[in-house]
Amino acid sequence: MTLDCFGPVEELLKVMRTIDDRIVHELNTTVPTASFAGKIDASQTCKQLYESLMAAHASRDRVIKNCIAQTSSVVKQLREEREKNLDNLTLLKQLRKEQTKLKWMQSELNVEEVVNDRSWKVFNERCRIHFKPPKNE
C-alpha cells in the first residue's frame, strides 16, 4: 500500500496525535491525586499510557519518515527528468509541487518533536512517582 503523502497524511497525523492532545485530560481522569491514591493502580495506568504514547509516537514517526523517503524519491526522479527537458513547464510545476510537499513533511518532523516533548513533560510530571520507564527507551 502506498500512502498519498499530502492531504490524507495531514488528516492521519491529526487523528494519530489525539493521544497527545488529550494527555492532560487522560492523566487527570486516570492518575489519582494523593488523596485518592489508594483507589486506583496508578503504576498500571501510567505504564499503559506510557506504552500507548510510545506506540503512537513510533507510528507517527514511521508515517512521516516513509512519506519523506517516498517524496524525496519522486523529487529526485523529477529533477533528473527536468534536466533532460528544461522546456517542459508541466514538469517544472510538478517538481515544485513535490518539493513543497517534501518541505511540509520535513516540517512535520519538527512539529512531531514539539508534540512529543510536551506529552512526555506532562506524563513525567504526573507519573514519575508511579512508573519508571525502561532505561533503553
C-alpha distance (Angstrom), angle and dihedral (degrees) to the residues before:
residue distance angle dihedral
M1 . . .
T2 3.77 . .
L3 3.74 120.2 .
D4 3.79 123.7 -136.8
C5 3.77 97.6 -126.4
F6 3.76 99.9 -150.6
G7 3.81 127.5 44.8
P8 3.81 100.1 14.0
V9 3.81 92.1 42.5
E10 3.79 90.3 54.4
E11 3.81 89.7 56.4
L12 3.80 92.0 41.7
L13 3.81 92.4 53.6
K14 3.79 90.5 47.5
V15 3.80 90.5 54.7
M16 3.81 92.0 42.2
R17 3.81 90.6 53.7
T18 3.81 92.4 57.8
I19 3.81 92.0 100.2
D20 3.80 90.4 54.8
D21 3.80 92.4 45.3
R22 3.80 91.2 53.1
I23 3.81 100.7 38.7
V24 3.81 96.0 108.0
H25 3.79 91.3 51.1
E26 3.81 90.8 44.2
L27 3.79 92.3 51.9
N28 3.81 93.0 44.6
T29 3.79 92.0 52.9
T30 3.82 99.4 39.5
V31 3.80 108.7 30.2
P32 3.78 110.7 65.7
T33 3.74 126.9 -133.7
A34 3.81 115.8 -121.6
S35 3.82 92.3 -89.1
F36 3.83 92.2 57.7
A37 3.80 97.9 35.4
G38 3.81 95.2 115.3
K39 3.80 95.3 56.5
I40 3.81 100.1 60.6
D41 3.81 133.8 41.6
A42 3.81 96.0 -121.9
S43 3.81 94.0 177.6
Q44 3.82 91.2 58.6
T45 3.80 91.9 44.3
C46 3.81 91.5 49.8
K47 3.80 91.4 46.4
Q48 3.82 91.1 52.9
L49 3.79 91.8 46.7
Y50 3.80 90.2 48.1
E51 3.80 90.8 52.6
S52 3.81 91.3 47.2
L53 3.81 91.8 50.3
M54 3.81 92.1 47.3
A55 3.81 91.7 50.3
A56 3.82 93.3 45.6
H57 3.80 93.3 48.4
A58 3.81 92.6 46.6
S59 3.79 93.9 49.1
R60 3.81 93.4 47.7
D61 3.81 90.3 47.7
R62 3.80 89.5 51.2
V63 3.83 92.8 49.5
I64 3.81 93.5 48.4
K65 3.81 95.1 45.3
N66 3.80 91.2 45.8
C67 3.80 89.9 53.6
I68 3.80 91.7 46.8
A69 3.81 90.5 52.4
Q70 3.80 92.3 45.3
T71 3.81 94.2 47.4
S72 3.83 92.8 43.5
S73 3.77 88.8 56.0
V74 3.82 91.5 51.0
V75 3.83 91.0 47.8
K76 3.81 90.9 50.7
Q77 3.80 91.6 49.7
L78 3.81 92.6 47.4
R79 3.82 91.3 48.6
E80 3.79 90.1 53.5
E81 3.82 91.2 49.1
R82 3.80 90.5 46.0
E83 3.82 92.1 53.8
K84 3.82 88.9 56.2
N85 3.79 93.7 46.2
L86 3.81 111.9 32.0
D87 3.82 93.8 166.6
N88 3.81 95.2 60.4
L89 3.82 105.7 105.2
T90 3.81 93.1 179.7
L91 3.78 88.8 58.7
L92 3.81 90.7 49.0
K93 3.82 91.5 51.2
Q94 3.79 90.7 48.6
L95 3.82 90.9 49.1
R96 3.81 91.9 50.7
K97 3.80 91.4 48.0
E98 3.81 91.0 52.8
Q99 3.81 91.8 45.5
T100 3.82 89.4 53.2
K101 3.79 89.8 49.7
L102 3.82 90.1 50.0
K103 3.82 92.3 51.0
W104 3.80 90.0 49.1
M105 3.81 92.0 51.4
Q106 3.82 90.9 48.0
S107 3.81 89.5 51.4
E108 3.83 88.1 51.7
L109 3.81 87.6 63.6
N110 3.82 88.1 60.0
V111 3.80 91.4 46.8
E112 3.78 88.7 49.7
E113 3.80 91.2 53.3
V114 3.82 91.5 52.5
V115 3.82 93.1 46.5
N116 3.81 92.1 47.7
D117 3.80 93.9 46.9
R118 3.80 91.2 50.9
S119 3.80 92.3 49.3
W120 3.81 94.1 48.1
K121 3.80 91.1 48.3
V122 3.81 91.8 53.9
F123 3.80 91.5 41.8
N124 3.82 92.6 51.5
E125 3.81 92.8 46.9
R126 3.79 91.8 56.5
C127 3.81 103.4 29.2
R128 3.80 106.0 35.4
I129 3.83 93.0 97.6
H130 3.81 93.2 44.4
F131 3.82 103.7 41.5
K132 3.80 137.5 22.5
P133 3.83 113.6 -157.5
P134 3.81 117.1 -133.0
K135 3.82 112.2 -86.0
N136 3.83 95.6 -124.1
E137 3.82 93.6 67.0
